[in-house]
Amino acid sequence: MSHPVNRRRSRLIDRQFQVGLAWRMIIVYFLFSLAGIVIAFAPSMYVIATTTDLNVLEPAAREFLVLHHRIWPAAAILFGGLFAYTLVFSHRIAGPIYRIDSVLRGMLEGVYPEKITLRRKDYFQPTAELLERLSRQLAGSGGSRKNPPSEGPGPRPDAP
């Protein structure tokens, strides 16, 4: 009895992009976590490290026991920062996908753009170049180049 072919594929489709994104997220998570820890522990640590008076040390030690009063603001900064960073970073991914989708919709309608541009730091630049080459090839291989709808109405298809 033969064994079935292993159809499992690599989980890394675009290794450079996926590993780069994972490292960026790990670094950001670490930095925001570190900032949260500093916010939570620094005041008490400063008092404990710089004071020898027991009357001052006792409240600082007690404060360590009730750090949850400062943990919540630190957690808010951590999660707020991560949320904001993810939104900003995801624009470099979502923007190109949106642009590529709009070009593909136009190509289905017979509009073949000569140039497909993305923002300078966006991802998927090679994909945009491939789509641009495809657009040129389809326009040159018998597909009639039409003006985009925003450039004005063309002749009606049912007009004589």
Number of C-alpha atoms within 10 A of each C-alpha: 3 4 5 6 6 6 6 6 7 8 8 10 9 10 11 9 12 13 12 12 13 11 11 13 16 11 12 17 16 13 13 19 19 14 15 22 16 13 16 21 15 12 13 17 15 11 16 18 9 9 12 10 10 11 9 12 17 11 14 18 15 11 17 16 10 10 13 12 12 16 16 13 14 21 18 12 17 21 16 13 16 17 12 11 13 13 12 11 15 13 14 17 14 14 16 20 18 12 15 20 12 12 20 17 12 16 20 10 12 18 21 27 21 14 13 17 13 18 10 8 9 16 19 17 16 9 13 20 15 13 20 20 16 16 24 17 13 17 19 12 9 8 15 12 17 15 14 16 11 6 7 8 9 10 8 7 6 5 5 5
